C-alpha cells in the first residue's frame, strides 16, 4: 500500500516534472525551452522557491501558505496558456520578419563589401603605379625670383573659425601667421564666435601680437552664432577686401598646417582651372595625457600604473585613428582618382573663391556645411583634388613633469594631432558626421538628378556610392545586422544565416577598413567592437537626418583640452566632466549591453552555433561604454 502523500508534495513533484512520467511541470518546461520564453523560466524559479519556503517554515500560517500556492498556480497557468498565443505570433509575424531582416542585411552587406573593395582597389592602384597628383595634374614650384618678388603669387585668404578655443587658439593662429607666403599676398581672418568674453580678449590679443609683427590679420567676432561655422564663414566672405583674393584656405582652430602648405597646394589651383578644391590629409595621434595630469600621477602612482593608463589611452585614440585614416587613405583617394569628387572635410583645404561663389556660397541648412558646399560645387562641373602626402597636423600636446624620467617618457610617445577628448565628445562628433550627410542626401537628391553640368555616371556615383552605400547602408549594416539580427537569431532556430554573411563578409570589410593604419592591426578586434558600439549612435543619427527629427541640426563643438593641463590645475579642468558614477552612465549602451547578454546566454546554453563567441565580447564593450569606463576621468586632488 502506497503511503498517502500531502497535497503540497503532489504539486511539488508535478511542477518539478523531471522524471519519466512527463508531468504538468515537465510540459511547461519543454514549452519554455522550445520557444525561448525566458519570462516563464525566470518567473518559475522564484515562485517555486516561494512555495517550497512557505511549506518549510513552521511558523507560517496555513492561510498564507495556501494563498502563495494559489498565486503561484494562477501565474504559472496564465503564462502556460499564453504560450500557444506566443507560438502563433512567433510563427505568423516574428519568424517571417526575422527571415526578411536577414535577407535585407545580407543584401546590404554585399553592397557594402563591393563598395569598400572597389575603393580599396582604386587606392591600391594609385599607390602601386605612383599616380601622384603631380603626375595627373600640372604643378610647378612657385618662383623664388628676388626681382619679381611677390608678383607671381596670387592673393590668398586664410580663415580660422573658432568657438571658445582657449586651449588651441595660439597654435592655430601662430601656424597661419608663419605660412611661407608673401606678407602682401596673404590675409588672415580669425572668426571668433566665442561666448566667453575672456577667451575673446585672449584671441584678440593674440591677433594684435601678430599684427605688430607685420602680418595682415583681422579679428572678426559676431554678437550671435547664426548659422554656426557656416554663418561665420559666409559673413566673412562678404567683406570688401576678400574680393581681391583668388583662393581661401580654411583651418579649424585645432589644426596646425605645415609652413609650406600653400606652396604645395595653391600651384594646383593656379595651373588647373577646372579644380575647385585641394584637400590635404589630417595627421592623427592625439597624445593621451591630455586627459590626466602626469604630474599628479607621478606623485600618487607607480611607474607601472602610469604606463598602464597611458597605454589604455593610446588604444582608445588609435581606434579612432583607424577609422579616420581609412576615410582619407581609401575613400577620399579613390574619389579623387575616379570621379574627381569627395566630401570636403571642413578644414585643411584650399578653395577657389570663384567656385564657392558659383555654388551660392556657404549654407547653414545642415550640420555638414562643408559637404553641402562640395556637392553643390561638383554639380556645377568643378573638380576636387586630394593630396595624400600633404599632411596637416594638429598641435603637439605637452605637459610639465616634475621628474626627469617622466620627461623622457613623454619624448618617446609624443605625437601630433587632436581627436575628441572624451567618449561623450566623440559621440557628439559622430552624430553630427552621420546625421548631416543623411539630411543632406534628403535635401539634394532631386538637385543631383536634375543637374545639367555633370554626367549620368557622376550622378549615379553621388546618389548610390557617395550617399546611399557609404552614408546610409554602412551604418545600418553595422548596427542592425551585427548588433541586433545576428544576436536575436539565437531565439529562432529556423533562421539560418549563411557562413559567408556571418564571417567572411565582415572579415573582408574589417580588413579593408584596417589597411589605412597597418601598424595597428593588433588592435583590430578592439576596433571592431568599438565601431559596433558607435554604430548605435551613427544609425540613430542617420534616421534623425532622414526624418529631420529634433536633433537634426544639433551642433555641439567637440571638446578639446590641448595645453589645458599644462596651464591649469587638474581640478579646474576636471570640472567639465562628471564626477559621480551615475552621471557617467549611458543608458542606451547599457540597454543594448543587457540585451546582448541575454542573447549570448541563450545562444551558449540552447543553440549549436557559436555566435556567443562574438556576442559575449560585444556585450562587454557595450557595458564598458555604458558604465563610463571609457573616456577621460581625472584623479581627484585635495
Phi, psi and omega in degrees: 000128183283130179300145179290147182237144181288160181300320181295321181294320179300312181294327180295315180294319182296328179283323180295311170054041181261355181279186182283346184290339179062057181292186182302317180296324180296319178300318178297319182297322178295318178299317182299316182286321185296318186257007180060036185273080186299325179302324177298316183293315184287328178284331183295320184297306181295325180293320178296319179295325179298318183288320179298317179296321182297324179284340185265349180267117188293326187271006179277133184293153181296322181295320178293320179297317179295323180296314178297321180295317179293319178297320177298316179299316183296313182293314181293322178292323177297316178295324179294320178291333179285342183300316177298324177296315177302318180296319181293315179297319180299315183287324186272332187240301189293316182296313175298323177297318179297316180295320177295318179298320179297315180298314179299317180293323178294320178296315179296325177297318179295319177302315183292317183291324176295318180297313181292323179294319179295318178296319180295322180294321178295314179298322178294318178299315180299319183287316184292317184266007174063040180279068180286158179303326180294334179275336182269321182241159179286135179213131177227142179294143179295134183293143177244061183258114181301329181289321180282331180063233183264008184301319181287350185273132176282163178280127183239135175255133176246125180246134179234091176284140180209158179214109180051049184263060183301321189279342188233357187298323181295322182294310184292318180294316179298320180294319179294322182284346179254013175297139180284092181198143182305138181302321183282356179242019182224125176240132182244129176245126173257109185262095188258109176260021185300141175264350178270115183299321180300316180294320177302317180295320179295315180296318179296321177295321178295319177296319178298323179299317181285332174297319179293340177271000175104002180276142179274082186240137183239129175265122183234124177231157180238157177267009176211171178241035181301125179079359180053229185296316180299321179296319179295316180295320181296314180294323180293328180288346183271356180290150188298317185291345178289336184296337180272001179267144179265326185225157178226126175258135184240130178226128172294164186295338182261016180249141181236098180288150174291159185297332181266017184303309182292324180296330182268334186261317185299322179304329176297322179286326182292321188258356179228095191286352177272351182272130179258331187220136170243117184253129175265166180267148174275146174251120187259176176128051183302134181286126194292338186279012170288357183250001178203158183269108178300322181301316179293319182297323180297330181276330190255342187228168179278168180297323179296320179297320179297313179299322179297314180297315181296322180294320178298317180292324178300317179299314181299315181293319181296324178298316177296321181297323182300318180292318183286326178296323177298320180301319182279306189290332184249301188293309182288325178296316181292320178296319178294323186278335183258306185250003183053038179213144172197168179282129175296139184274000179084355181200165178060037178220158178240125181255148167278121186298327177300320180293321178297317181292321179294330180273012178071022171069194183283140177232142184255027184283344176226174177274000176242064181299333179290315178292324178301311179297319182297317180294316180295325179291319181290332177291345176260013172095004181279153179250155178240151180229129176254130179248103186289333183266004174259105189250131176256122183259152168268164190304156172281125180271128181234168178205143178282138179240153182269350186232146185295318182292336176293321178297319178297323179298316180294322182298330182285328190244006183286135179221175180257150168126163182223114172252170181309138188277356179206163178296322178298315178297321179295322177298315179297318180297314181293327175299314180296318183288336178266321182289316183301308179300322178296318178293322177294322177302316179296320184284331190249359182303314180292321178299321179295316180296326185268356183298141184254343185264005179236154181284165177296327179296319180289326175298316178298319179299315181295313185287313186273302186289304189290315184265299191294306185289316188271329185255341181247302185297315187301315181289325179293318179297311184300317183278302188292317184286308188274336183255342183239299190293310181298313176298320183290335179295346177299334181270359182232088181300334181288340182272118181246119178263126182302148181298325181295330179282329182275325188241304191291314181296309178297329177296315179295318178299319180296316179297318181295324178288332185275348185294338180291336180226073185297333181290348182251020181298333180291347179258013188297324181293316178298320179298320180302310184288327175296316179294326178295321177295315181294335180297333176303312183283325178293316180296317177300319180295324179301314182286330173297320179291317181293322182268355182053052180282190191303319185265019187297325181250024179291130180233109177243118181294131181297129181292138176227140180255327176049235182269017185301322184282351175274330187252350183235161170288147182300327181294328179290319179291324184293344181296339179289341192242153184296138178262321182283149183297317184294335179289343180272351183291136175242106194286332175296314178297319179295319180298314178295324179297315180289325174299314179294326178297317177298315179297318181294317179296316179297317179296323181293319186271327193238002182237158180270333177289171188240043178295336183298336176299329178268323187286321181300309177298324178295323175301314181299319181295318178295318182291322178298316177295316184296323180274002173080029180270003177238125182141192183258120178232124190268142173294140181282133178248149181272000000 
